[in-house]
Amino acid sequence: MITSSIVLYKTAKDELNTVVSSVLDSCISFLYLIDNSPNRELESFVAKFDKKRVFYIFNDRNLGYGAGHNIAIREAIRKNACYHIVLNPDIKFKADAVTKICEYMNHNPDVGQVMPKILYSDSNIQYLCKLLPSPMDLFGRRFIPIKKYKEKRAYKYELHAMGYDKIMEIPVLSGCFMFMRVDVLKKVGGFDERFFMYSEDVDLCRRIGEVSKTMFYPMASVYHGYEKGSYKSWKLLKYHICSAIQYFNKWGWVFDKKRILRNKECLDALSQKK
């Protein structure tokens, strides 16, 4: 059984219709729509979908991204699901994408999380395979106004040199499409709800990587709107900064031996694949 979840917050109806249609056309058994919006405006729109597969949960307040998905993750555990997929609302995919990832996971029981190739609407690659971040990766790339520095830092941090054309074990996989083994989620406990928004996916992927493999699987692909909201909204930028501070307070700022070791192991392994 495969379950999935989307956290809503004033989500555009056309966007929601696209992602739910993708889910219902696939082999995903259940979809949980966790609504953090200030009102139930989306409930009547959601009512048109198959009620046996799509479940709407209204929270009456904004719990945050990770806390919202944890509601669905607990349901996945209760239902003894094999896999759970965390989805962004701006995702769309063909049915075979889920089938391909599921088959890969079935044949690789040591893998706890998979990310497919993530594409823009024009089919260009989004560079969302990343190393475990240092403060310079999250703050330096954003605030140091030197274009060449930013490009050089991003090239290494986002692993551009790897070509995104082969199966790779990657320390950090994007939160826009998180295909996870439920038994592994039981071990790590789902999202850390201290992160309201941003960095919760980095934190969860890191914890999954401590007990299993986290893999990039380019044989399957999905499309992602990738709004980069924190580049357009001061409020979202504030959330992004606060979450990054929380992340480094939790794992370490300069002295993070596990980050250094994991990133070195990743780069060494990838260099052998070239």
Summary of the structure (lengths in Angstrom):
residues: 274
radius of gyration: 18.0
end to end distance: 36.1
largest distance: 53.1
contacts: 893
relative contact order: 0.16
helix: 44%
strand: 21%
